[in-house]
Amino acid sequence: MRIVIPGGTGQVGTLLARAFHADGHEVVVLSRRPAPAPWRIAKWDARTVGPWAAELEGADAVINLAGRNVNCRYSPQNRRDIMSSRVESASAVGQAIARCDHLPSVWLQASTATIYAHRFDAPNDEASGVIGGAERDVPASWRFSIEVATAWEHAAREAVPAGTRLVLLRSAMVMSPDAGGIFATLLRLVRFGLGGPVAGGRQYVSWIHERDFVRSIYWLIAHPELSGAVNIASPHPVPYRDFMRTLRRAAGVPIGLPATRWMLALGTWALRTESELVLKSRRVIPGRLLASGFTFDYSEWQAAAESLVQRPESRVRAV
């Protein structure tokens, strides 16, 4: 296949490009700052249609992952950048696809499982899940991530031309030992003895093993009956306290100090990030993937954590 990945230089994009390239597919990554890679990288500005649009001509799949990292403080400027980077890039990709003489078969557009409501009572699937933003007893600042997710999906839906299938990837946290990812951060906390429950630890963590993430993307490309929103997550989200306890056991660390809400607020302020990333209960399940026949290699967090901790990348950072 010929696969084009706009915004594919981050951790998730590199994970996909590496897998597709290793399997013998032609990979083109669009980046604002091209750098040497085993696959071809073309320059774009992630905002306007330019010469890069020719890369999409006749592609088997376009996987747009562009968007500013949300691991930051939600200052007014960062909010504008987070929102505009997603909406503008999705709109530009859609316009470029529409100009193709031979339309790409499928456009897989990044979204996020954070679009769903903060809840403990029941999981969110695509059919019955509650879109968040109006929950009581949550900080008003949490609504921003919902607004971003809904605007992101709306931009893609508005831009997709007839003839190209659109899939909205409502992805949970992708667990990979590669540097810069969430798993590497969590494992580092565990090894520093800080992998205990936060604010009681009842909040759910939705996650997906890197292998199942790649396999789910292959599955979506190969199944034309799947379009619209698709949850990309393990079928078994786990409360944070259990999630971290399992990771501690996999890493051989017996102790994890707990943290209160105010301690988290102080820590995230110091690290220039937001406490919502830890406190929001993301209880998401992959209803449409399961219904279509997809099976997970790592459906349970214990097996996933053990496999990731044993990877060479994880062991190197333990030294």
TORPA-55808 format. One record per atom (N, C-alpha, C, O, CB): x, y, z. Coordinates in steps of 0.001 Angstrom, whole numbers, plus 500000, padded with zeros to 6 digits. Each point is the difference from the previous one (the first is absolute). Glycine has a CB too. Example, Ala and Ser with C-alpha at 12.3 -4.5 7.8 and 13.67 -1.06 7.14 Angstrom:
<atoms>
513190494310507800;499110501190500000;500900501200500000;501036499981500665;497072498846500581;501542502223498034;500820501190500060;499230501090500730;500509501108500169;500675498264497686;
</atoms>
This chain:
<atoms>
500841498803500000;499159501197500000;500875501245500000;501186499956500328;496988498806500892;501203502343498402;500642501317500117;499241500770501073;498808500272499862;501955499742497682;499947500335503529;499367500588501173;500641501351500292;501221500102500122;498254497606500812;499701503321499177;500473501354500286;499567500366501421;498835499842500366;501041500826497165;501081499825503261;499728500308501407;500328501462500274;501135500307500365;499354497303500303;498552503304499168;500237501387500407;500197500084501516;499287499355500769;499339501466497274;502345499978502365;500273500128501429;500530498718500606;499731499705501165;498495501999498957;502521497534499106;500409498668500440;501372499905500628;500588498918500011;497994500269498229;501961501924502293;501338499958500589;499979499835501516;501058499872500615;499716501547497514;498051498582502483;499911499774501443;500116498531500338;500297499169499142;498282502851501066;501181497670501068;500167498622500449;499058499038499278;500438498958499513;500276501916502705;498005499463497708;499026499112499374;500245499904498494;499927498914499426;498397501674502357;501965500543497583;500275499969498576;501232499179499664;500004499256499019;498930502960500800;502106497914500984;501215499223499784;499729498515500192;500523499161499266;500858502787501490;497796497739500241;499620498603500243;499328499407498760;500337498893499578;499389501596502887;499330500244496956;499302499512498803;500928499942498787;500019499004499276;497850501948501626;502901500117498877;500888500031498843;500993498847500062;500276499357498988;499473503139500873;500782497247501314;500962498915500178;499376498647499669;500619499167499337;500540502181502428;497615498442498699;499326498727499751;499667499826498521;500244498935499434;498814501141502882;500386500960497051;499661499902498584;501258499804499148;500006499193499070;497977502259501327;503070499283499922;501248499900499249;500600498598500130;500466499423499017;499939503037501342;499577497000500863;500544498661500228;499222498939499230;500558498967499631;500208501765502627;497958499517497500;499166499045499261;500077500189498486;499306499318499246;499179500618502716;502358500988497603;500231500167498566;499101500990499298;500009500066498770;500747497658501277;498460503058500699;499126500987499381;500769501301499738;500997500283500664;497004498684500492;501532501809497884;500583501311499734;499402501007500982;498781500154500073;501564499281497465;500510501244503211;499555500941501026;500511501391499666;501181500181499705;498793497991502033;499129502812498309;500362501406499848;499468500738501225;498800499969500272;501157499904497163;500920500782503295;499619500783501161;500063501477499635;500978500451499405;499875497757502174;498118502544498772;499993501452499799;500390500675501299;499421499723501051;498797500102497166;502768501064501712;500517500643501204;500330501453499722;500400500354498891;500509497457501907;498922503029500209;500413501398499872;501513500140500046;500557500959499465;497300499743501592;502817498329499589;501460500043500118;500578498639499579;500332499180500856;499524502544501031;500264498037496810;500490498699499536;501387499683500545;500858500875500110;497783499405497826;501558498447502402;501281499518500497;500228498612499414;499049499339499584;500761502022502574;501450498191497806;500286498677499424;499211498893500698;499850500004501222;502437500802498168;497215498250499816;499234498871500522;500097498860498993;500352500232498843;498056501302502433;501287497247499139;500035498872499063;498929500081498916;500083499290498998;500830499339502843;498096502216498344;498938500197499014;500063501442499508;500722500827500557;497806497402500540;500714502060497862;500060501335499419;499208501000500829;498913499695500489;501358499284497253;500283502212502411;499331501072500734;499896501223499093;501000500457499446;499870498667502779;497928501397497629;499752501176499180;499564501161500900;499418499786501063;499941498756496953;500921502653501556;499710501184500808;498581500504499750;499523500021498865;502908500586501085;496906499800501133;498709500690499907;499923501000501146;500837499980500902;498034498005498001;500123502893501063;499853500968501088;498856499649500936;499771500712500977;501157501023497524;498344497179501223;498897499519500835;498843500996500081;499182499928500917;502482498776500397;498267502217497737;498937501014500031;499360500224498645;498781500128499892;502406500952501974;499651498969497090;499499500355498680;500397498935498981;500985499285500181;499149503159500411;499091497464498347;500288499033498941;501153500536499157;499966501133499519;497615498063500438;503440499965499876;501171500381499228;500476498848499145;499242499066499740;501397502557502031;500621498430497784;500537498916499156;499921498625500656;499972498980499311;501544502689499679;498449498305502338;499911498722500716;498733499220499641;499953498781500166;501354502241501697;497676499675497650;498726499335499710;500157498913498945;499208499059499956;499601503048500636;502207498014498559;500216498990498961;500338498638500603;499814498968499356;500968502836499098;499714498197502779;500355498732500658;498767499144500257;500116498782500138;501847502341500927;496861499489499001;498777499272500339;499363499324498790;499100499173500145;500540502444501701;500829498738496964;499404499487498773;500057498471499960;501083499415499983;499572502704498833;498176497241501169;499921498559499881;500492499211501196;500237498798499880;500019501577497760;499903500258503501;500485499283501186;498976498960500440;498794500195499850;502524501833500867;499180496869499826;499094498995500560;499415500472501326;498865499663500337;502452498529498528;499458502585501887;499508500512501286;500725501292500340;501201500135499764;498269497523501029;499789503284499762;500549501221500587;499678499965501484;498839499857500382;500901501476497446;501274498797503003;499810499930501454;500479501316500585;501200500192500199;499093497270499851;498782503442500226;500370501339500479;500106500016501522;499013499789500705;499850501243497301;502344499222502489;500262500031501439;500416501388500472;500427500164501143;500236497438498744;499217503393499247;500526501318500321;499228500667501134;498777499895500086;501966500318497552;499994500469503224;499392500741501100;501014500265501088;500826499142500311;496967499835499168;502148502219501104;500947500364501057;499826499081501203;498878499634500350;501106502760498867;501118497238501410;499960499137501181;499180500661501112;500164501189500276;502090497841499109;496863500193501249;499154500539501069;500676499926501368;499422500432500997;498580498894497678;503201500139501382;500729499894501262;500652501340500314;501214500167499875;499200497362499750;498746503423500785;500454501360500279;498967500673500897;498927499445500239;502322500697497541;499069501048502716;499008500787500722;499040500616498989;500408500408498912;501232500079502972;497082499577498485;499003500533499075;499914501515500122;498971500551500392;499740497300499748;502384502808499518;500010501451499935;499182500444498796;499728499191499112;502540500912502012;497330501175498826;499226500449498834;500702499723498676;499360499572499040;499652502183502396;502305498486498499;500714499755498746;500069498509499676;499817499609498847;501526502465501550;498920497093500610;500056498559499754;498640499461499575;499922499108499155;501926500695502519;497082500730498905;498661499577499592;499761500314498523;499480499171499254;499689501202503093;501214500819497249;499814500378498592;500815499089499090;499522499562498954;500065502823501729;501651497335499730;500861499152499174;499470498567499919;500007499396498927;501948502035501711;497590498028500487;499471498633500020;498783499890499081;499891499063499209;500950500629503152;498254501269497753;498780499958499193;500314500216498524;499578499210499156;499107501630502805;502050500218497719;500224500331498593;500829498946499293;499763499728498823;500088502671501764;501132496989500107;500848499008499355;499194498781499569;500332499364498999;501599501434502368;497026498871499365;499167498849499653;498980500342498912;499873499285499006;500427499857503324;498992501937497869;498948500374499052;500596500362498639;499502499557498965;499079501260502945;502479499983498091;500580500444498732;500642498854499232;499884499930498777;500502502304502239;500293496863499697;500648498883499294;498962499036499433;500161499510498883;501833500700502630;496942499510499241;498954499113499496;499321500609498776;499718499301499027;499922499803503293;500101502195497736;499381500670498862;500917499964498776;499537499778498881;499201501708502703;502557498733498630;500950499999498886;500103498614499368;500051499879498776;501228501974502333;498752497109499713;500071498633499467;498746499699499177;500089499436498909;501322499827503066;497433501113498548;498766499764499263;499974500725498667;499570499433498995;499274500264503166;501614501560497816;500043500752498750;500958499352499004;499711499935498806;499746502162502453;501689497421499240;500980499366499122;499449498700499417;500203499703498823;501653501324502524;497449498207499479;499391498762499499;498984500313498901;499951499318498976;500384499590503277;498859502128497969;498956500354499039;500568500401498642;499308499883498989;499279500845502918;502651499737498051;500619500429498745;500658498852499240;500460500191498874;499907502028502164;499683496601499555;500658498868499356;499181499486498806;498773499940500065;502267499444502145;499632500256496726;499328499343498885;499630498570500371;498959499494499582;502301501949498796;499584497918502399;499741498657500514;499976500085501527;501040500078500653;500070498806497318;497688501098502570;499827500238501434;500634498894500834;499929498827499633;497957502398499873;502737499141501619;500432498975500951;498809499148500430;498880500496500118;502984501003500685;498389497222499428;498911499093500354;499403500323501351;498783499937500174;502299498317498467;499772502096502328;499508500248501351;500837501084500655;501217500062499827;497974497562500362;500139503218500558;500644501036500807;499733499647501463;498864500048500470;500863501759497706;501339497841502523;499905499760501433;500470501251500721;501169500377499924;499199497128499782;498706503131500995;500258501280500639;500111499821501518;499085499486500643;499691501703497493;502349499238502418;500174499909501447;498913500776500731;499639501109499608;502828498635500068;497020499658501383;499127500664500960;500472499525501377;501177499679500160;496801500465498204;501155499806502605;500436499617501343;498841499432500802;498858500436499859;502909501332500071;498542497248500917;499004499449500909;499583501002501061;499016499787500708;501933497961498890;499792503342500515;499651501051500965;498702500698499632;499469500774500796;502950499552499667;497057499412498336;498739500620499607;498845499544500884;498984500689500090;501864499452497572;499293498709502989;498917499458500825;500021500606501404;500997500562500452;499091497301498230;498772501998501978;499815500595501321;500856499315501062;500310498812499907;497370501808499430;502682500145501652;500637499495501218;498940499217500775;499023500573500481;502645501386499620;498538496712500015;498987499191500670;500610498733500592;501036499512499550;497233501393498883;501042498575502607;500391498771500677;498948498907499823;500306498817500145;500981502543501515;497471499029498026;498873499076500100;499951498974498881;499578498865500226;499195502930500908;501649498579497663;499880499102498850;501021500403498949;500417501158499954;497122498469500506;502870499430498694;500960500338498949;499344500737498846;498792499903499786;502539498106500854;499480502724498628;499552500719498811;500381499211498749;501183499781499739;499046502433501467;498765497358498017;500286499482498671;499475500998498975;499481501053500371;500408496538500445;500241502088497899;499608500961498974;498495500195499923;499539501070499604;502485498293499134;497197499619501633;498548500071499866;499339500704501175;499115500834499811;500974497076498869;500336501757502531;499319500527501186;500870500913500847;499553500500501032;499090497456498966;502581502263499584;500896500850500776;499501501431500103;499357500513499084;502518498045500204;498425502076501825;499576501376500261;501127500937499598;501109499921500529;497379499346501373;501218501617497163;500983501019499637;500076501004501138;498978500506500464;500575499194497048;501660500583502932;500164500817501205;499864501482499745;499699500441498890;501766497811501981;498767502510500195;499993501447499895;498996500674500904;500153501184500302;500587498534497403;498224499561502744;498974500618500839;499906499327501370;499030500207500729;499710500408497201;502280498568502425;499916499281501265;500050500959501191;500662501038499967;500420496980498943;498211501605502115;500085500745501248;501179499484500807;500486498893499767;497020501507500236;502951500400500941;501059499606500928;501337499751499306;500826499245500514;497422499764500929;501976501602497421;501320499973499385;500394501442499697;499134500841499762;500487496830499241;501683502622501004;500438501376499730;499569500480498624;499975499227499043;501967500396502454;497722501638498413;499591500565498712;501106499888498961;499725499913498803;498765501658502403;502769498431499249;501123499917499069;500017498679499231;500598499921498927;500694501573502592;498055497462499020;499983498705499315;499171500052498722;500160499149499125;500122499718503080;498848502108497679;499150500076498811;500799500324498742;499569499711498884;498549501010502575;503052499882498740;500800500373498836;500380498781499164;499910500045498773;500969501913502505;499542496959499364;500414498817499243;498829499407499214;500193499443498919;501566500093502812;497029500585498813;498810499528499282;499730500897498795;499679499514498915;499355499558503230;501095502223498050;499791500934498901;500997499759498875;499646500071498823;499465501606502798;502121498041498738;501019499713498994;499643498740499221;500053499985498771;501685501121502667;497896497837499286;499694498725499348;498811500127499055;500048499488498881;500858499308503111;498034501871498433;498814500129499153;500286500890498786;499531499712498899;499006499969503126;502227501395498171;500345500861498865;500907499280499013;499881500195498791;499889501804502684;501124497181499025;500921499214499184;499230499050499095;500241499939498794;501505500226503000;497320499092498806;499202499057499216;499101500731499011;499832499564498861;500223498824503052;499367502730498531;499114500766499108;500761500495498778;499469499964498889;499143500736503083;502634499765498213;500789500505498879;500241498908498971;499943500254498796;501151501398502726;499176497128498948;500231498892499071;498716499628499264;500015499779498789;501822499369502697;497056500783499247;498729499640499368;499604501029498939;499463499639498953;499823499212503168;500980502426498150;499652501054499053;500881499951498756;499566500381498913;499671501030502997;502008498118498251;500967500085498909;500058498759499132;500454500078498858;500838501431502561;498259497334499091;500176498759499241;499132500004498750;498807500294500083;501723498482502040;500047500903496714;499198499967498776;499289498659499852;500427498993500564;501166502616498356;497344498392500332;499333498751499669;500971499129499215;500687500475499097;497035500650500879;502325497604500379;500912499092499323;501180499572500835;500683499035499658;498627502018498275;500945499652503165;501044499594500943;499344499668501331;499240500801500544;502496500650498297;498558497382501671;499457499570501296;500748500703501123;501230500051499993;498122497700499048;499915502789501917;500590500699501140;499800499180501265;498882499591500312;500702502637498587;501504497534501829;499957499338501293;500596500943501030;501112500496499821;499054497201499120;499103502552502137;500454500871501088;500549499123501120;499263499242500630;499024502551498773;503005498321500834;500697499125500937;499921500560501421;500836500807500408;500712498453497749;497434500300502588;499878500431501400;500922499130500862;499570499037500634;498013501734499003;503685499604500362;501033499143500577;500196500265501487;499993501140500463;501122498794497317;499061498970502945;500468500071501374;501513500189499983;500597500125498931;497489498407501888;502537501491500358;501442500159500088;500698498778499405;499729498866500395;500007502572501665;501161498803496991;500734498923499357;501223499678500851;500856500857500223;498332499849497471;500885498058502776;501082499586500886;501141499396499187;499880498909499442;498468500685502419;502751501136498087;501199499573499297;501201500448500828;499968501083500584;498886499055497130;502208499050502349;501170500393500783;500875501037499330;501002500415500582;498940497354500388;499717502668497822;500808501003499319;500106501272500831;499061500372500704;500244498671497092;501834501613502119;500223501245500745;498962501046499610;499621500109498834;502842499388501301;497089501260500841;499068501086499757;498538499628500104;499135500869499894;502575500059498680;497993497785501632;498616499567500106;499514499941501431;500785500133500939;499535498589496992;498373501077502235;499401499971501326;500498498812500815;500176500119501213;497813501027497862;502239497710500283;500471498843500763;501370500261500600;500249499648501153;498427498847497361;502217502118500716;501332500320500526;499897500924501208;500749499845500964;500225499882496737;498105501232502254;499804500918501128;499480499265501228;500498500211501105;499052501644497282;499451497282501430;499434499253501124;501026499043500607;500073499856501220;497662500323497721;503050499174500212;501005499071500505;501073500740500790;500500499491501003;499063498987497053;500783502698501501;500978500813500739;499455500387501372;500732499960500989;500179500923496839;497813499489502241;499392500309501297;500040498785500926;500314500123501184;498194501565497702;501173497145500569;500012498773500804;501393499741500556;500146499666501176;497992499387497430;502879501098500563;501362499717500444;500532501032500983;500971499738500711;499412499154497120;498991502277502215;500337500997501016;499168499837501267;500116500800500928;500524500758497245;498518497403501868;499168499753501171;498748500840500062;499363500085501050;502676499304500107;497590501241497723;498848500905499983;498802499404499266;499112500736499568;502472501178500523;498382496760499762;498948499365499221;498822499534500814;499462498924499739;502268500399498714;497850501457502531;498838499651500800;498734500656499477;500029500698498987;501460499038502975;497395500039498731;498740500626499572;500042501512500144;500683500536500872;498107497394499789;500483502738498484;499894501461500039;498554500368500260;499100499533499302;502855500748499112;497819500550502583;498648500446500358;499060498812500222;498832500046499612;501544502059499068;500133496847501938;499209498805500274;500137498925498944;499871498817500314;498562502626500879;501824498930497563;500264499033498940;498783499317499414;500147498963499354;501970500697501737;496663500882499108;498806499375499428;499861500260498507;499337499232499303;499569501005502905;501701500820497292;499838500389498600;500552498914499083;501054499417500255;499098503014500385;499095497313498273;500377498937499076;501065500474499016;500031501161499592;497678497861500635;503161500041499407;501016500223498971;499642499134498798;499933498776500112;501872501759501621;497970500088497134;499826499266498753;501343499995499273;500692501017499956;496833499623499880;502832498227499605;501332499799499462;499927499013498840;498991499321499812;502050501162502443;500042499445496968;500126498963498975;501475499702499800;500817500917499918;497039499820498940;502487497990501062;501373499581499749;500394500402498580;499175499970499086;500591498093502540;501498502314498198;500463500456498689;499722498989498892;499653500386498884;502104500920502277;498392497408499136;499767498980498975;498538500003499560;499711499906498807;502145498697502158;497233501502499982;498579500024499650;499616501304499322;499087500025499175;500440498463502745;501159502592498418;499731501262499307;500334499860498516;499191500352499141;501291500948502976;500699498189497589;500389499814498598;499058499027499305;499577500246498871;502815500219501727;497276498435500069;499109499010499404;498608500583499739;499361499663499004;501925498527502166;498248502681499722;498674500610499798;500008500945498809;498996500105499297;500550499707503156;501569500884497302;500083500873498830;499980499174498719;499304500344499045;501990501350502294;499463497227498643;499944499086498854;498562499508499784;499519499955498868;502878499332501563;496930500348500650;498635499475499922;499047501037499403;499163499670499161;501299498865502830;499668502701498439;499116501050499499;500249500283498526;499060500283499258;500873500709503026;501304498936497292;500301500190498589;499362498893499169;499503500242498901;502652500902501700;497866497644499935;499553498828499236;498500499762500041;499500499151499261;502691499871501205;497060501715500391;498568499741500153;499187501227499583;499761500895500811;500724497487501065;499093501657496861;499299501179499479;498638500241500630;499428501076499830;501767498551498067;498275499396502827;498698500213500652;500117500877501241;498986500435500546;500274497349498592;501958502479501311;500202500803501205;500317501442499623;501012500276499355;499802497691501889;498318502942499162;500244501423499798;499415500753501186;499279499431500820;500689500317496645;500354501537502613;499543500781501150;500869499755501221;501146499567499883;496536500347499218;501759500368502082;500768499906501240;500241498545500386;499080499181500001;499954503006500747;502226497506499582;500379498666500468;500910500163501209;501016500691499933;498781498319497727;499833500352503446;500835500042501205;501194499062499833;499838498824499676;498141501724501752;503214499984498796;501228499214499909;500528499851501427;500760500839500482;499786499993497132;499045498104503045;500328499802501416;499857498532500342;499261499268499342;499975503064501233;501475497241500459;499807498654500525;498562499852500491;499403500984500437;503044498864500216;496981498947499287;498642499810500524;499923500020501527;498911499888500565;500613498789497405;501633501467502708;500000499941501462;500734501197500603;501154499875500410;498756497623499466;499419503679500183;500594501119500731;500107499651501480;499261499153500502;499799502487497824;501871499023502374;500332499616501371;500049501248500880;500522501029499569;500785496959499603;498152501944502075;500171501134500914;501481500315500205;500837499097500013;497012500294501138;502462501865499004;501395500451500075;500787499280501084;501158499642499789;498105502570499375;500118497572502000;500740499336501087;500401498582499592;501105499560500315;497642501817501386;500361497897497596;500315498651499544;500977500034498827;500878499145499881;496865500080500894;502092501754498381;500884500163498850;501445500161500464;500901499337499485;497224501715499201;502092499833502291;501358500256500473;500517498847500860;501194499702499974;498335502759499959;499594496891500826;500437498837500788;500520498899499073;501029499383500276;497284501179501527;500971499197497104;500425498982499041;501324500374499349;500861499143499802;496744500281499778;502559501851500087;501258500448499399;501149499867500995;501108499627499614;497622501964498909;501020498710502750;501056499842501012;500444498544500082;501197499712500044;497867502230501260;499977497147498715;500339498577500073;500802499560498784;500976499261500132;496954500333501205;501666500854497486;500718499634498779;501434500525500024;500914499363499478;496917500650499267;502352501153501864;501324500625500060;500808499551501207;501168500369500123;497885501579498693;500352497260502084;500706499532501175;500228501078501041;500994499972500725;500078498374497833;497999502613501516;500106501094500971;498901499813501032;498825500108499649;502165501487498624;499337498129502991;498967499639500976;499195501173500548;498889499804500493;502548498311500093;499098503092499337;499369501138500666;499666501087498992;500783500314499103;500462499159503007;497556501095498069;499607501154499207;499313501000500899;498902499739500493;500867498852497438;500856502545502289;499445500991500920;498745500620499414;499989500373498827;502301500098502074;496642499649499898;498774500637499507;500159501521499949;500896500572500621;497743497530500323;500475502524498306;500003501464499905;498579500507500138;499063499405499468;502982500567499053;497801501130502196;498692500635500125;499764500912498794;500893500214499181;499240499678503357;498665500631497374;499668500876498884;500864501257500000;500449500445498944;497214498679501108;502577501458501150;500801501229500048;501464499710499663;500680500843499414;497752500103502316;502051497873498635;501369499637499648;500141499859498489;501006500406499419;499264498430502791;498698500575497156;500025499883498548;499974501377499350;500729500256499042;498115497525501117;500314503103500366;499906501352499438;501351500707500069;500396500684499056;497183499433501623;503123499719500433;501316500624500153;501003499380499026;500791500704499372;498711499768503056;500449498183497457;500933499326499114;499774500338498536;500955500228499258;499174497954502400;498614501852497924;499731500309498596;500313501458499682;500395500324498880;497834497911501098;501594502644501009;500396501400499786;501509500081499782;500464500709499107;497603500098502320;502694498470499386;501455500014499871;500455499403498675;500984500455499416;499198499384503063;499102499141497044;500358499333498751;499373500668498783;500193499543498874;500017498338502397;499029503212498949;499355500763498930;499048499134499191;500032499998498770;501968501479501120;497143497780500830;498969499206499352;498701500153500782;499931500835500902;501789497519498218;497248500866500562;498688500145500615;499616498743500770;500254498885499546;499078502683498624;500053498617502998;499611498857500835;498864499190499376;499807498839500361;500913502454501648;498529499293497067;498926499264499320;500523498729499344;499295498992499946;499511503167499658;502422497883499897;500569498846499308;500062498776500902;500006498870499512;501323502685499070;498717498663502749;500037498893500956;498646499782500661;499620498859500262;502791501615500142;496864500591499865;498795499909500829;498742499609499230;499088499418500588;501936502282500861;498900498598497268;498773499688499275;499833498494499857;500943499303499626;499228502872499135;498643497322501533;499701498575499888;499616499685498561;498908500343499546;500339499558502872;501661499444496874;499787499650498588;499648498519499930;500886499150499915;500740502653499277;497106497898500844;499539498612499977;499408499722498631;498803500191499781;500743499809502719;501294499549496582;499639499876498591;500227498561499549;501009499386500349;499584503041499227;498470497041499651;500147498647499457;499791500024498489;499279500857499488;499927498142502694;501423500062497096;499984500015498528;498828499218499419;500192498939499406;502280501274500635;496334500297500127;498811499268499574;500013499615498532;499693498857499661;499081502341502086;501576499732497378;499915499721498558;501119499065499544;499772499147499143;499167503097500513;502256497900500897;501071499077499647;499620498568500371;500160499081499196;501528502754501129;497811497980500895;499628498661500444;498875499436499154;500035498829499620;500680501753502692;498281500241497386;498862499530499203;500418499601498587;499359499153499378;499149502324501968;502563499132498146;500459499696498642;500880498760499949;500391499558498920;499487502862500563;500438497010501689;500794498779500035;501443500177500379;500753499026500007;497748500153498320;501918502033501991;501393500234500390;500275499350501357;499187500094500919;500848502081497778;501106497172501417;500414499391501263;501298500643500461;500859500346499189;498013497474500202;501261502335501911;501163500663500591;501048498980500416;499674498966500583;498859502903500209;502728498426498906;501092499191500530;500214500284501481;500412499130500767;500665500849496970;498630501273502647;500174500421501393;498722500702500459;499885501224499927;502640499017499772;496530498968500769;498752500593500482;500064500326501485;499222500825500480;499547497912497765;502140500635502490;500131500211501442;501274500780500285;501033499775499370;497698498094501107;501183503053500483;501123500876500286;501207499243500575;501138500385499735;497220501456500653;501423497110500380;501125499284500590;500938499445498925;501213500202500065;497342499220501900;500890499890497065;500830499439498930;500659501111499183;501157499878499598;497339498106500300;500769503092499860;500552501117499234;501158500646500746;501050500260499412;496707500135499551;502059499865502330;501047500641500798;501256499136500053;501115500505499866;497123500637501502;501577497558498827;501153499103500067;500768499988498684;501231499997499996;497552498597501676;500497501400497219;500669499985498701;500766501298499759;501104499971499456;497111498507499666;501219502648501270;500645501290499761;501216500202500896;501017500531499553;496773500397499769;502117498659501925;501128500144500919;501184499156499540;501151500377500223;497251500069501661;501331498433497487;501072499101499558;500676500461498711;501035499455499614;497739498693501479;500650502850498242;500590500483498757;501361500642500276;500170500624501047;497525499741497984;503273499503500067;501332500572500223;499987501490500316;500798500463500815;500066497813497664;498240502483500888;499950501443500258;499713500299501462;500565500931500575;498664499429497087;499884498840502941;499657500210501407;501166499640500901;500267500701500976;497337498835498505;503095499380500205;501112499565500830;501161500987499942;500659500238501012;498647497396498615;500949502940499204;501087500970499863;499776501188500915;500935500467500650;499417498816496983;498397501221502429;499739501188500810;500001499690501493;499984500918500821;498686500005497292;501349497793502249;500065499666501410;501407500118500559;500177500037501218;497898498456498442;502944501567499462;501401500061500435;500326501409500496;501130500263500411;499503497924497934;
</atoms>
